[in-house]
Amino acid sequence: MSFLSLLFGGGALDPDKFEVLDKNAFKAAIRNKKVQLVDVRTAGEYRTGHIGKAINIDFFQGSDFKSSFEKLDKDKPVYLYCRSGSRSRKAARKVLDMGFEKVYDLQGGYMQW
């Protein structure tokens, strides 16, 4: 295992289950739809601004993170974002390990929104 894979949490994410979308594709995907949109930043970051109907599930809250995701539908896509894209990629790995079928990540995170 390389240093980078240790640092960033393992190998590549399965491209059939994980996809990074640019801002325009992400906006189009969540527009006018009832989607599972999750902001994985801290509650403080979320309060400073967030995307539309996103729910806040803080990546750093361990067991709360897991139990909150267990309430979501694993058969429906999850749209994730964080501040810059790093946390949401780590969150995607955890969510996929929990059995979710498809995860989309906002490229560059909320900073690019």
N, CA and C of each residue as an Amber inpcrd file, in Angstrom:
protein
   339
   0.8530000  -1.1820000   0.0000000   0.0000000   0.0000000   0.0000000
   0.8970000   1.2430000   0.0000000   0.5920000   2.1840000  -0.8420000
   1.4090000   3.3820000  -0.9500000   1.1030000   4.3650000   0.1680000
   1.9980000   5.2960000   0.3720000   1.7910000   6.3500000   1.3630000
   0.5290000   7.1460000   1.0560000   0.3180000   7.4660000  -0.2150000
  -0.8750000   8.2390000  -0.5870000  -2.1560000   7.4760000  -0.3150000
  -2.1630000   6.1620000  -0.5890000  -3.3800000   5.4020000  -0.3220000
  -3.6360000   5.3000000   1.1780000  -2.5660000   5.2340000   1.9720000
  -2.7430000   5.2690000   3.4310000  -3.3150000   6.6150000   3.8610000
  -2.7680000   7.6660000   3.2980000  -3.1850000   9.0220000   3.6490000
  -4.6170000   9.3040000   3.2190000  -4.9910000   8.8340000   2.0510000
  -6.3040000   9.1680000   1.5070000  -7.3090000   8.0200000   1.5680000
  -6.9920000   6.9760000   2.3320000  -8.0010000   5.9720000   2.6050000
  -8.1600000   4.8740000   1.5800000  -7.0670000   4.2780000   1.1360000
  -7.1870000   3.1010000   0.2830000  -7.1240000   3.4110000  -1.1900000
  -7.4590000   2.4000000  -1.9580000  -7.3720000   2.5000000  -3.4080000
  -8.4930000   3.3270000  -4.0090000  -8.5930000   3.2420000  -5.3040000
  -9.5990000   4.0160000  -6.0330000 -11.0020000   3.5260000  -5.6920000
 -11.9230000   4.4500000  -5.6900000 -13.3220000   4.1070000  -5.4790000
 -13.8870000   3.5130000  -6.7630000 -14.7950000   2.5680000  -6.6360000
 -15.4050000   1.8900000  -7.7720000 -16.1360000   2.9010000  -8.6590000
 -15.6920000   3.0720000  -9.9190000 -16.3230000   4.0700000 -10.7950000
 -17.7830000   3.7580000 -11.1250000 -18.2180000   2.5170000 -10.9200000
 -19.6300000   2.1850000 -11.1350000 -20.5060000   2.6840000  -9.9890000
 -19.8680000   2.9350000  -8.8460000 -20.6310000   3.3430000  -7.6640000
 -20.3210000   4.7550000  -7.2030000 -19.2250000   5.3280000  -7.6750000
 -18.7870000   6.6510000  -7.2290000 -18.4470000   7.5260000  -8.4230000
 -18.9630000   8.7470000  -8.4090000 -18.6790000   9.6640000  -9.5080000
 -18.5540000  11.0810000  -8.9620000 -17.5220000  11.7780000  -9.4280000
 -17.3360000  13.1810000  -9.0850000 -17.9770000  14.0120000 -10.1920000
 -18.8490000  14.9310000  -9.7860000 -19.5270000  15.7900000 -10.7520000
 -19.0520000  17.2260000 -10.6060000 -18.8730000  17.9180000 -11.7360000
 -18.5490000  19.3360000 -11.6450000 -19.7980000  20.0910000 -11.1890000
 -19.6140000  21.3610000 -10.8770000 -20.6860000  22.1790000 -10.3130000
 -21.9550000  22.1400000 -11.1630000 -21.8230000  22.2830000 -12.4750000
 -22.9950000  22.3280000 -13.3480000 -23.7270000  20.9890000 -13.3970000
 -22.9910000  19.9030000 -13.4780000 -23.6110000  18.5730000 -13.5090000
 -24.2750000  18.2670000 -12.1610000 -23.6320000  18.6760000 -11.0670000
 -24.1860000  18.4630000  -9.7260000 -25.4870000  19.2440000  -9.5840000
 -25.4630000  20.5280000 -10.0080000 -26.6750000  21.3670000  -9.9350000
 -27.8100000  20.7360000 -10.7260000 -27.5060000  20.2800000 -11.9390000
 -28.5290000  19.6760000 -12.7940000 -29.0890000  18.4020000 -12.1570000
 -28.2310000  17.6250000 -11.5210000 -28.6530000  16.3510000 -10.9270000
 -29.5830000  16.5480000  -9.7340000 -29.3650000  17.6200000  -8.9700000
 -30.1820000  17.8170000  -7.7670000 -31.3580000  18.7660000  -7.9880000
 -31.3980000  19.4410000  -9.1180000 -32.4450000  20.4300000  -9.3910000
 -33.8120000  19.7770000  -9.5170000 -34.7710000  20.3360000  -8.8070000
 -36.1770000  19.9170000  -8.9000000 -36.4030000  18.4320000  -8.6460000
 -35.5400000  17.8280000  -7.8800000 -35.7010000  16.4160000  -7.5750000
 -35.6000000  16.2210000  -6.0760000 -36.2590000  15.1850000  -5.5920000
 -36.1240000  14.8170000  -4.1870000 -34.9330000  13.8590000  -4.1210000
 -33.7950000  14.3810000  -3.7340000 -32.5770000  13.5740000  -3.6840000
 -32.0280000  13.5600000  -2.2600000 -31.1660000  12.6070000  -2.0180000
 -30.4730000  12.5160000  -0.7390000 -29.2080000  13.3630000  -0.8570000
 -29.3330000  14.6320000  -0.4790000 -28.2420000  15.5980000  -0.5720000
 -27.6800000  15.8070000   0.8240000 -26.3910000  15.4950000   0.9980000
 -25.7870000  15.5150000   2.3250000 -24.5280000  16.3830000   2.3460000
 -24.5290000  17.3220000   3.2790000 -23.3800000  18.1730000   3.5670000
 -22.6320000  17.4940000   4.7120000 -21.3910000  17.0590000   4.4750000
 -20.6470000  16.3260000   5.4960000 -19.7050000  17.2240000   6.3000000
 -19.8920000  18.5430000   6.2000000 -19.0870000  19.4800000   6.9890000
 -19.5990000  19.5290000   8.4310000 -18.9130000  20.2790000   9.2560000
 -19.3420000  20.4400000  10.6420000 -20.6150000  21.2800000  10.7010000
 -21.3090000  21.2160000  11.8270000 -22.5400000  22.0030000  12.0060000
 -22.2520000  23.4990000  11.8580000 -21.0990000  23.9420000  12.3560000
 -20.7210000  25.3520000  12.2350000 -20.5360000  25.7630000  10.7870000
 -19.8760000  24.9260000  10.0090000 -19.6940000  25.2130000   8.5830000
 -21.0460000  25.2340000   7.8700000 -21.8960000  24.2790000   8.2090000
 -23.2240000  24.1800000   7.6010000 -24.0350000  25.4510000   7.8570000
 -23.9570000  25.9570000   9.0870000 -24.7180000  27.1620000   9.4470000
 -24.2640000  28.3970000   8.6780000 -23.0310000  28.4100000   8.1950000
 -22.5480000  29.5790000   7.4550000 -23.0570000  29.5990000   6.0170000
 -23.7170000  28.5340000   5.6020000 -24.2710000  28.4330000   4.2590000
 -24.1940000  27.0120000   3.7690000 -25.2300000  26.5800000   3.0420000
 -25.2600000  25.2290000   2.5000000 -26.1310000  25.2140000   1.2420000
 -26.0800000  24.1090000   0.5280000 -26.8340000  23.9620000  -0.7210000
 -28.2730000  23.5630000  -0.3950000 -29.2020000  24.3800000  -0.8360000
 -30.6310000  24.0880000  -0.7840000 -31.1250000  23.2360000   0.3540000
 -31.6210000  22.0550000   0.0150000 -32.2500000  21.1730000   0.9990000
 -31.2950000  20.1290000   1.5530000 -30.0080000  20.4400000   1.5690000
 -29.0200000  19.4990000   2.0900000 -29.2370000  19.2690000   3.5790000
 -29.0650000  18.0100000   3.9720000 -29.0440000  17.7120000   5.3990000
 -27.5840000  17.6730000   5.8370000 -27.3560000  17.9480000   7.1010000
 -25.9910000  17.9900000   7.6310000 -25.7070000  16.7210000   8.4200000
 -24.7280000  15.9520000   7.9280000 -24.2400000  14.7810000   8.6530000
 -22.7290000  14.9400000   8.7440000 -22.2580000  15.3920000   9.8880000
 -20.8500000  15.7300000  10.1060000 -19.9650000  14.4850000  10.0080000
 -19.0400000  14.5110000   9.0590000 -18.1130000  13.4000000   8.8380000
 -17.3310000  13.0440000  10.1010000 -17.0130000  14.0430000  10.9180000
 -16.1750000  13.8240000  12.0950000 -16.9370000  13.2590000  13.2900000
 -18.2330000  13.0120000  13.1480000 -19.0320000  12.5520000  14.2870000
 -19.1780000  11.0330000  14.3810000 -18.2430000  10.2990000  13.8270000
 -18.1450000   8.8420000  13.9950000 -19.4450000   8.0610000  13.9970000
 -19.8810000   7.6280000  15.1920000 -21.0700000   6.7780000  15.2880000
 -22.3330000   7.5290000  14.8680000 -22.4070000   8.8420000  15.1280000
 -23.5560000   9.6340000  14.6750000 -23.5880000   9.6960000  13.1470000
 -22.4200000   9.7930000  12.5400000 -22.3160000   9.7980000  11.0780000
 -22.9350000   8.5080000  10.5330000 -22.4930000   7.3860000  11.0860000
 -22.9760000   6.0890000  10.6160000 -24.4700000   5.9280000  10.8650000
 -24.9420000   6.2390000  12.0520000 -26.3650000   6.0480000  12.3510000
 -27.2440000   6.9800000  11.5210000 -26.7660000   8.1790000  11.2220000
 -27.5380000   9.1000000  10.3850000 -27.6620000   8.5650000   8.9580000
 -26.5730000   8.0150000   8.4270000 -26.6300000   7.4590000   7.0750000
 -27.4880000   6.1970000   7.0200000 -27.5490000   5.4550000   8.1150000
 -28.3720000   4.2510000   8.1370000 -29.8580000   4.5650000   7.9990000
 -30.2450000   5.8100000   8.2340000 -31.6410000   6.2350000   8.0900000
 -31.9900000   6.5570000   6.6340000 -30.9800000   6.6670000   5.7790000
 -31.2000000   6.9820000   4.3680000 -31.4200000   5.7030000   3.5610000
 -31.9400000   5.8600000   2.3490000 -32.2280000   4.7350000   1.4620000
 -30.9580000   4.3430000   0.6960000 -30.4620000   3.1410000   0.9580000
 -29.2260000   2.6770000   0.3210000 -29.3840000   2.4030000  -1.1700000
 -30.6210000   2.2530000  -1.6190000 -30.8620000   1.9650000  -3.0320000
 -30.9610000   3.2250000  -3.8850000 -31.0190000   4.3870000  -3.2430000
 -31.0950000   5.6570000  -3.9750000 -29.7510000   6.3640000  -3.9040000
 -29.4020000   7.0970000  -4.9680000 -28.1140000   7.8040000  -4.9640000
 -28.0150000   8.8140000  -3.8160000 -26.7910000   9.0010000  -3.3500000
 -26.4900000  10.0090000  -2.3410000 -25.5820000  11.0450000  -2.9940000
 -25.9050000  12.3110000  -2.7990000 -25.1050000  13.4150000  -3.3130000
 -24.3940000  14.0490000  -2.1310000 -23.0700000  14.0200000  -2.1480000
 -22.2680000  14.5150000  -1.0270000 -21.4720000  15.7480000  -1.4140000
 -21.2150000  16.5740000  -0.4110000 -20.2360000  17.6440000  -0.5840000
 -19.6920000  18.0430000   0.7850000 -18.5160000  18.6360000   0.7600000
 -17.8820000  19.1830000   1.9630000 -17.3640000  20.5620000   1.5950000
 -16.3130000  21.0080000   2.2410000 -15.7810000  22.3340000   1.9410000
 -15.0180000  22.3360000   0.6240000 -14.1030000  21.3610000   0.4510000
 -13.2450000  21.3850000  -0.7350000 -13.2380000  20.0850000  -1.5410000
 -13.8450000  19.0370000  -1.0280000 -13.8860000  17.7680000  -1.7470000
 -13.1430000  16.6290000  -1.0770000 -12.3030000  16.9230000  -0.0980000
 -11.5130000  15.8850000   0.5540000 -12.3530000  15.0400000   1.5170000
 -13.0700000  15.6890000   2.4220000 -13.9070000  14.9670000   3.3840000
 -15.0160000  14.1800000   2.7000000 -15.6080000  14.7660000   1.6670000
 -16.7190000  14.0740000   1.0010000 -16.2250000  12.8130000   0.2930000
 -14.9990000  12.8240000  -0.1870000 -14.4510000  11.6120000  -0.8090000
 -14.2480000  10.5370000   0.2620000 -13.7510000  10.9190000   1.4250000
 -13.6000000   9.9580000   2.5290000 -14.9690000   9.4690000   2.9940000
 -15.9290000  10.3920000   3.0450000 -17.2950000  10.0240000   3.4340000
 -17.8820000   9.0520000   2.4190000 -17.6110000   9.2750000   1.1380000
 -18.1280000   8.3910000   0.0920000 -17.6410000   6.9640000   0.3120000
 -16.3780000   6.8220000   0.6700000 -15.8210000   5.4880000   0.9240000
 -16.5910000   4.8060000   2.0590000 -16.8490000   5.5390000   3.1400000
 -17.5830000   4.9740000   4.2740000 -19.0010000   4.5960000   3.8830000
 -19.6530000   5.4790000   3.1430000 -21.0410000   5.2660000   2.7390000
 -21.1390000   4.0500000   1.8060000 -20.2190000   3.9260000   0.8770000
 -20.2090000   2.7680000  -0.0200000 -19.9380000   1.4790000   0.7630000
 -19.0570000   1.5610000   1.7610000 -18.7840000   0.3930000   2.6110000
 -20.0170000  -0.0160000   3.4090000 -20.9360000   0.9330000   3.6410000
 -22.1700000   0.6440000   4.3640000 -23.2180000   0.0060000   3.4500000
 -22.9340000  -0.0780000   2.1520000 -23.8370000  -0.7500000   1.2360000
 -24.6540000   0.1440000   0.3260000 -24.3440000   1.4410000   0.2920000
 -25.0540000   2.3260000  -0.6340000 -24.6400000   1.9860000  -2.0540000
 -25.5990000   2.1310000  -2.9750000 -25.3820000   1.7150000  -4.3610000
 -24.6540000   2.7470000  -5.2230000 -24.9100000   4.0480000  -4.9840000
 -24.3270000   5.0800000  -5.8500000 -24.1050000   6.3520000  -5.0510000
 -22.9130000   6.9250000  -5.1750000 -22.5640000   8.1690000  -4.4950000
 -21.9840000   9.1420000  -5.5110000 -22.5090000  10.3610000  -5.4750000
 -21.9880000  11.4460000  -6.3020000 -21.3370000  12.4710000  -5.3850000
 -20.2290000  13.0310000  -5.8200000 -19.4670000  13.9870000  -5.0290000
 -19.3090000  15.2790000  -5.8270000 -19.4890000  16.4020000  -5.1460000
 -19.3240000  17.7110000  -5.7900000 -17.8440000  18.0520000  -5.9020000
 -17.3500000  18.1640000  -7.1340000 -15.9430000  18.4830000  -7.3820000
 -15.6130000  19.8490000  -6.7710000 -14.5850000  19.8790000  -5.9350000
 -14.1450000  21.1320000  -5.3270000 -14.9780000  21.5680000  -4.1310000
 -16.0280000  20.8180000  -3.8170000 -16.8370000  21.0910000  -2.6410000
 -17.5890000  22.4140000  -2.6880000 -18.0580000  22.8140000  -1.5110000
 -18.8760000  24.0300000  -1.3870000 -18.1200000  25.2840000  -1.8330000
 -16.7990000  25.2550000  -1.7150000 -15.9960000  26.4080000  -2.1510000
 -16.1850000  26.6930000  -3.6380000 -16.5140000  25.6800000  -4.4330000
 -16.7250000  25.8480000  -5.8750000 -18.1790000  26.1460000  -6.2170000
 -19.0550000  26.0110000  -5.2440000 -20.4890000  26.1830000  -5.4880000
 -20.7880000  27.6170000  -5.8210000
